[in-house]
Amino acid sequence: MSNLKLIHIPKHIRDLSISSNLEDNLRRQYGLRSCRVIKGDTVRVMRGEYSGIEGKVESVNTQSATLAIEGIQREKIRGGKVKVKIHSSNVTILSLNLEDKYRQNMLQLKTSGQSDKKLSKRMRSVRKEKGKIKEKDQ
């Protein structure tokens, strides 16, 4: 799958393929085995030439499911440096970026043990509330 570009797959399905395993303490804390990787997460590379290196995710490429991680660079022949892209399946998430309110709500709802129908209903109401808040501010 690393060479396959995910161009012809809808975005909501493509985003699911950019998930990565959680570290053991995060698994116990949130009750999840894996989670989608976003910018700002701290990860450890588990496979390949750069295995064992930890760093923050600088960018996520959804078309090829690859990540640019701080501190992982390769020197070009002509002297410049370029970021090495690591596939999301080759990393483990060490800490989550919880600045995203949507992600916080999803983690809270999933840890509370609600069913998927209740989750989607609750997330719809959260989105509606966000819309109402935006209208009041303007």
CORRA-V656430 format. One record per residue. N is the residue number from 1. RES is the residue in one small letter. SS is DSSP state (h for helix, s for strand, l for the rest). PSI is psi in whole degrees, -180 to 180 (* if undefined). BURIAL is b if it has 24 or more other ideal C-beta (glycine too) atoms within 12 Angstrom, else e. Layout:
N,RES,SS,PSI,BURIAL  N,RES,SS,PSI,BURIAL
//
This chain:
1,m,l,-16,e  2,s,l,-34,e  3,n,l,-16,e  4,l,l,124,e  5,k,l,143,e  6,l,l,42,b  7,i,l,-42,e  8,h,l,12,e  9,i,l,138,e  10,p,l,150,e  11,k,h,-40,e  12,h,h,-24,e  13,i,h,-39,e  14,r,h,-39,b  15,d,h,-28,e  16,l,h,-26,e  17,s,h,-3,b  18,i,h,30,b  19,s,s,161,b  20,s,s,159,b  21,n,s,149,b  22,l,s,152,b  23,e,l,160,b  24,d,h,-44,e  25,n,h,-33,e  26,l,h,-35,b  27,r,h,-44,e  28,r,h,-40,e  29,q,h,-44,e  30,y,h,-11,b  31,g,l,25,e  32,l,l,149,b  33,r,l,-37,e  34,s,s,166,b  35,c,s,157,b  36,r,s,138,b  37,v,l,131,b  38,i,l,168,b  39,k,l,132,b  40,g,l,-15,e  41,d,l,148,b  42,t,s,128,b  43,v,s,161,b  44,r,s,131,b  45,v,s,130,b  46,m,l,-20,e  47,r,l,155,e  48,g,l,-168,e  49,e,l,-32,e  50,y,l,23,b  51,s,l,141,e  52,g,l,-13,e  53,i,l,134,b  54,e,s,149,b  55,g,s,169,b  56,k,s,148,b  57,v,s,124,b  58,e,s,-36,b  59,s,s,157,e  60,v,s,127,b  61,n,s,110,b  62,t,l,-23,b  63,q,l,-36,e  64,s,l,3,b  65,a,l,41,b  66,t,s,159,b  67,l,s,144,b  68,a,s,124,b  69,i,s,140,b  70,e,s,136,e  71,g,s,-5,e  72,i,s,101,b  73,q,s,156,e  74,r,s,143,e  75,e,s,133,e  76,k,l,163,e  77,i,l,-39,e  78,r,l,5,e  79,g,l,-23,e  80,g,l,171,e  81,k,s,146,e  82,v,s,143,e  83,k,s,138,e  84,v,s,131,b  85,k,s,129,b  86,i,s,133,b  87,h,s,142,b  88,s,h,-24,b  89,s,h,-12,b  90,n,h,11,b  91,v,s,161,b  92,t,s,135,b  93,i,s,124,b  94,l,s,-38,b  95,s,s,146,b  96,l,l,145,b  97,n,l,108,b  98,l,l,22,e  99,e,l,-24,e  100,d,l,115,e  101,k,h,-38,e  102,y,h,-43,e  103,r,h,-40,b  104,q,h,-45,e  105,n,h,-42,e  106,m,h,-44,b  107,l,h,-40,b  108,q,h,-45,e  109,l,h,-39,b  110,k,h,-34,b  111,t,h,-23,e  112,s,l,-11,e  113,g,l,22,e  114,q,l,152,e  115,s,l,166,e  116,d,h,-36,e  117,k,h,-43,e  118,k,h,-36,e  119,l,h,-50,e  120,s,h,-37,e  121,k,h,-43,e  122,r,h,-42,e  123,m,h,-34,b  124,r,h,-42,e  125,s,h,-35,e  126,v,h,-43,e  127,r,h,-41,e  128,k,h,-41,e  129,e,h,-41,e  130,k,h,-42,e  131,g,h,-41,e  132,k,h,-38,e  133,i,h,-41,e  134,k,h,-41,e  135,e,h,-38,e  136,k,h,-37,e  137,d,h,-32,e  138,q,l,*,e
//
